[in-house]
């Protein structure tokens, strides 16, 4: 995770929208080497949250960014005896739990020490969702680098998300789904746009893996783990852990777990 957030205009997302009489409030910018977008559908102005959102995204960067020499994770990697903050310990514990459940396919460590890059975006999304809900927002759509968490509705319409068509050409949806009003977190992992950026040996017989969970951090980590495990082992682990997953295989076919509940449009 790196870079400092800066305000941008409206961002184009892989989010399918429809017209509505009410105005959706948009917050967006750059963070962690990618972009973020937050949409709020409430009949009250939440413009005052823009600074808080940017501050929280940057605060998280200074905890988990391995690119910042003064971040907590960088300091811990330099001095393993350094005391951990509760936040660092909580994310390590979640990472370690998913590592064990995925039979080591997901790891919070590499040869240089701790690295939470495969769970950090999801964690940041969860913290922003917490910030919004503390301020009374019940209808929102948060996206950072393609990972999302959404809740409620876009006024009279449902929020809609799309699983990206896994190609190197122009972005387009492979399938689109309604977001359940009670909320969901979605993360997708694959190497079709960034070859060889995911660690771990595996069959590489999947183009992309999409996971739906309650929290974005878990979705983020599980998507990576299942991609590394591959089609057969990944689906076996997903079923064993009652996960909602949607695989796109190398030949373009899709496979979904028993628990996958999203209904395509």
PyMOL commands that set and color helices and strands:
alter all, ss='L'
color gray80, all
select helices_A, chain A and resi 49-64+72-78+86-101+120-134+216-229+231-240
alter helices_A, ss='H'
color red, helices_A
select strands_A, chain A and resi 25-31+34-40+109-110+113-114+140-144+147-151+160-164+173-178+184-190+206-213+244-249+254-256
alter strands_A, ss='S'
color yellow, strands_A
deselect
rebuild
show_as cartoon
